[in-house]
């Protein structure tokens, strides 16, 4: 049986969910910015 202090609470799960959501949002934003930069560079130099 798992010791009680190793079990995740609902608050723990909520915090992990929010952190993942934030990380994925930042990653998608960076990917979008990079895509726009590449397209702009192709238009300017291509």
C-alpha positions as CSV (number, residue, x, y, z in Angstrom):
1,X,0.0,0.0,0.0
2,X,1.2,3.5,-0.8
3,X,2.2,5.8,2.1
4,X,-0.3,8.6,2.6
5,X,2.3,11.4,2.1
6,X,3.0,10.1,-1.5
7,X,-0.6,10.4,-2.6
8,X,-1.6,13.3,-4.8
9,X,-4.4,15.6,-3.5
10,X,-6.8,17.4,-5.8
11,X,-4.9,20.6,-5.2
12,X,-1.7,18.9,-6.3
13,X,-3.4,17.7,-9.5
14,X,-4.9,21.2,-10.1
15,X,-1.4,22.8,-9.8
16,X,0.1,20.3,-12.2
17,X,-2.7,20.8,-14.7
18,X,-2.2,24.6,-14.5
19,X,1.5,24.4,-14.9
20,X,1.2,22.1,-18.0
21,X,-1.4,24.4,-19.5
22,X,0.9,27.4,-19.0
23,X,3.9,25.6,-20.4
24,X,2.0,24.4,-23.5
25,X,0.6,27.9,-24.1
26,X,4.1,29.4,-23.9
27,X,5.4,26.7,-26.2
28,X,2.6,27.3,-28.8
29,X,3.2,31.0,-28.6
30,X,6.9,30.6,-29.3
31,X,6.2,28.3,-32.2
32,X,3.7,30.7,-33.7
33,X,6.2,33.6,-33.4
34,X,8.9,31.5,-35.0
35,X,6.6,30.6,-37.9
36,X,5.7,34.2,-38.5
37,X,9.4,35.2,-38.5
38,X,10.2,32.5,-41.0
39,X,7.4,33.5,-43.3
40,X,8.4,37.1,-43.1
41,X,12.0,36.3,-43.8
42,X,11.0,34.3,-46.9
43,X,8.9,37.2,-48.1
44,X,11.8,39.7,-47.6
45,X,14.7,37.6,-48.8
46,X,13.0,35.2,-51.1
